[in-house]
């Protein structure tokens, strides 16, 4: 019991400090909206790797066609990653309408190869990546271009909102995703980037070509975004966060518990290959804190005295989580009722432990492909 108390006394303050720091970093970021003024021209290449996305492609191209950004300074490169549906055929018909739309077939296998191939064929100085199932507003590219011209960063990390939340599972995913987005933004606000999402990311092509030589995790199906971020960070490249609702893209939750866990296992499994020290510390503190809270609750059924330690640890963790999530819930349009938050707080440590262990003992899976 004394050992559990000592471990809790070490981990919980570290966890609270970490989340308070991320919250502080979030508040340090200035929210930006486009002024529809661009001092200078920037050519943007939007790269979209896709596989079996026939149901999403038409809507995606339609939203790109409505961008309030000069299409004379834009190319959209759709890279087919071995689709088995009619998506490529659908795009060929759509391409007849738009001169800025380019269609490629990946010369490799997997999303990473498709992304690299698209970038290698891109002519823009600024690369923007997103996914076929993402949606965005009319000012998405204009806002990105203005941020790029005004601050000349090597990489721009941007917000991703998960919409939906009609079911318990969807709402849980929203809150879980909100936590990741707040860590993403807050860490960059503190000048210590840890994670990002390729669903909404921009970077200089020349910086990518240099950093790609130092990018780890090439054997993973996912993680092209985070490993690239770490390579940029290692080289001292300028990484900024664009805190703008106009630069936000929207994605949807998965529909089943199985798909949700497999997705989170895929995202979390690559963390064992991170080499960035602060990212490793962050991952370790978050995992161990959740593990200890879950363990204490289970142990309290055999030792009532442990229940007091669990209650204190749970309260400290819950308050830290509430601070971080409530700081960003309005920006990301997430409903966070106190009752749901309490229930999710009880479940969350067990979910983290299951996802972490599962990522170590199961093969990575994505789009009918299995990793190593």
N, C-alpha and C positions, 0 to 999 in steps of 0.2 A: 504493500500500500504506500509506503514511503517512497519507493521507486517511482510509482505512478504519479505521485504528487510532484516529485522533482522534475520528471519529464514534462509534466503539464506546466510547471512554473517556468520552464525554459521555452517551450514551444509557443504557448499562447501569447506571451508578450511579443515574440518575434512575428507571429502571424498578424497580430493587431498592428504592429509597427508597419508591416508590409502593406496592409490594406489602407492604413491611414496615409501612407506615402503615395499610393496609387490614387487615392481620392484627392490628395493635395495636388498631384500632377495633373489630374483632370481639371481641377478648378483653375490651374495656372494657364491652361490653354484658352486662347481667345477664340470665340465663335466667329466664323467668317461667312459672309454671304457675298455672292457675286455682284459686282457693280456694272457688269456688261461693258467693261472697258478693258482692253488688252493692249498694253504698250509694247507692240512688237508681235511678230507671228511665231507660232510654235506648231510644228507638224506632229500630229499624234497618230500613233499606230495602236489600235485597240486589238488585242489578241484574245481570242476565245477558243480554247481547246474544247472539243465536245465529243461525246460518244453516246449514241442512242438518245438523242434529245429532240426527236422530230416534233414533239408536242410543244416545245418551247421556242423553237427557232424563229417562227414567224413573228411572234410577239417581241422577241429580242431585237430583230432587225427593224421592226416598226418603231420601237422606242429609240433606236439609234438614228433612224431617219428623222426623228422629230427634235433632235438635239439643236439647241440654239448656239451652235458653233459652226464655223465655216467648214463646209464639207470639202472645200478646196484644200484644206489643211488637215484632212482626215483620211485614214484608210482603216477599214475593219477587216481583219484577217481571221477567218473561220478555219480552224485546223481540225480536220476529221481524224479522230483517234480510233479508226477501225469500227465505225458504226455498222450495226446489223439491221437498222431500221431504214426508213425512207428519208431520213433527215438530209443526207447529201443531195438527193434528187430534188427535194423541196427547195434547198438553197440555190440550186442551179436555176430554177425558175425565178426565184426572187432576185437573183443577181442581175437579171436583164433590166431591172428598174433602176439599179444603183451603180454608178461607175466607181464609187469608193469601196465597194464590197469585193473582197478577194477570197477565193476558196482554195484551200490547200489540203493535201492528205499527208499526214505525218509519215516520215521515213523511218520511224521507230515504233515502239510499243509502250503505251502508257501516257498519262497526262503530262508528265515531265518532259518526255521526248517531244510531244506535240507542242508544248509551250516553247521549248528551245528552238524547234524547227520554225515556228511562226516568228519568233524574235529574229532568227537568223535571216529571214526573208523580208523583214520589216524595213521600211525606208524612213520612218519617223525618228526624230531625236528623242522623243518621249514615248515610252511604252506604257500602255494602260492595260491591265489584265482584269478580266471578270469571268463569270461562269454563265453558261447558257440559260440557267434557271433563275438568274438574277434580273431585277428590274430597277429602273432609276428614273429620276425626273429629267425634265428638259434641259436643265442647267448643269447637269453632271459634268460634261466635258469642259464647258466654259469655266466653271469654278476651278477645276483641276488646272486648266491652262493658266488662269490668273495667279493661282498659288505658285505654280512653277516659275512663271516669269518674275513674280515679285520677290521670291526668296531663293531661287536657283538651287533647290535641293537635289541630292542624288536619288532620293527615294521619298515618295509621299505615301504614307499609310492613311487609309480613309475608313470611315465607319460603315459597318454592315448591320442592318436592322433585320431581325427575324420577325416576320409578320405571322398572324394567325392567333394562336392562343385560345382557341375555342374549346379544346378539350384539356383535361388535366395534364396529359402527356405533352401537348403542344405548349401549354403555359409553363410547364417545368423546363422545357427546352428553351423557351424565350428567356427565362430568368438565368438559366445556366449560360446561355449565349451572351446575355447582358454582362454577366460577370467577366467573361473572356474579353468582351469589348472594352470594359472599363480597365482591365489590366493592360490591354493593348495601348489604349490612349494614355492612361495615367503614367505608365512606365516611360513612354516617349516624352510626356510632359515633364518628367523628372530627368530627362536626358539619359535614360537607361533602358533602351528598347529591349523587349523580350520576345514578343510574338506579334504576328500580323496575319491578315487574311488575303490570299490571292484573289478572292472574290471582288476586291476593291483595292487595287494597288497600282502605283505608278512609279516609274524609275527611268533614269537616263539609259539609253541603249548602250552608250560607251561605258558607263559605270557597270552595267550588267555584264558586259563582255569581260571586263577586268575581274569583277568579283566572282564570276562563274568558275574561275580557276581555283578558287578557295572554298567553294560551296560543298558542304558535307551532305551525307544522306542520299547519295545518288541511287542507292538500291531500294529506297522506300517508294511506295506508290504515291504517297502524299508528302507534304512538308516542303515542297519547292519554295513556298513563300517564307516560312520561318528560317530555313537554312540559308536562303538568300539574304534575309535581313541580318542574320548573324555574320555573314561574309561582309556585307556593307559596313556593319559595326566594327568588325575586326580591322578593316582597312581605313577606318576613320572617316568614312563618307558621311555626308550630311543627311540625316533622316528626320523628317518632320511628320507631324500628325495634322491632318486637315479636319479640324472640328467644324463641320458644316453640314447642315441638313440637306443642302442642295448637292453636296458631293456624296451623299449616302446612297448605297444600293440596298435592295431588299431581297431577302431570300425567305424560303418557307421551311417549316419543320418537317422532319420525316414522319411517317404515319404509324410506325409500329415500334414497340419497345425494343425488339430485336435489332431493327435497323438503327435505332438511336444508339444502342450500346456498341454496335459494330462501328458506327461512325466515330464515336468518342474514343473507342479503342484504337482506331486508325490514327486519330489526331494525337492521342497520348502516347502511342507506342514509340514514336520517333524521338521522344524526349530523352531516352537513354543515350542517344547519339549527340545530344547537344554538347558543345564545348565552351559555350559562352558561360563564364563563371556566375554572373548575376542571374542568368536564366536558370541555371542548375540550382542555385540557392533558392530561388523563387519556387520552382517545381517541388523541391525537397520539402520546404517549409509547408507548402499547401498540402502535399500528400501526407506528411507525417502528422500534421495537425488533425486532418480528417480521420486518419487511421486511429490516432489516440482517442479522439472523441467517440468513434464507433466502438473501439475496444472497451473503453470505460463503461459505456452503456451496457454492453454484453456482460462485462465482469460484475456489474452492480447486481445482477440477478443472483449471484452466488455470494456476494459480500455487500451487505447494505451500506457499509461505511464508504465504499467506492462511489455510491450514488451521490454523495455530497461533492466529491471531486468532479464527477461528470457534470453535475448541475452547474458548478462554477465555470468549468471549461466550456460547456455548451453556451452559457450566457455570454461569456466574453467573445466567443467566436460569432455568435448570432448578432451581437451588437456591432461587431466589426464588419460583418457581411452587410448588415442593414445600412450602415453608413456608406459603404461603397456603392451598393446597388441603388439606394435612394438618390445618390448624387447624379446618376445618369438615367434614371427611369423615364423622366420627362423627355429628354433628348431622343431616346431610343423608343419612345412611345410604348413602354411596357407597363402593364397594370400589375401592381405589387401590393395586394391586400395583406394585412397583417396576419390573418388566419392562414392563408396559403403560404406565406413566408415561414410561419412557424412549422407547418407540416413539412414543407420542403427542407427546412433546416434540420429536421429529424432524419429525413431520408438521405440528404445529400452526402454525409460522410460515408454511408454504406455504398452509395452509387460510385463515389470516387474510388473507393477501395476495390470494388468489383471491376470497374473500368480499367484501373491501373494493373491489377493482376491479370485480367483478361488480355490486355495488350501484350503481356509478356509470354503468355502460354498459347495464344491463338495466332494464326497467320493473318497478316493484313489482307483485307478484302475491299475491293472497290470496282464497281461496274463489271461484275462477273470475272474479275481478275484477282488472283491471289499473289501476295508478296512473298518475300523470303521468310 
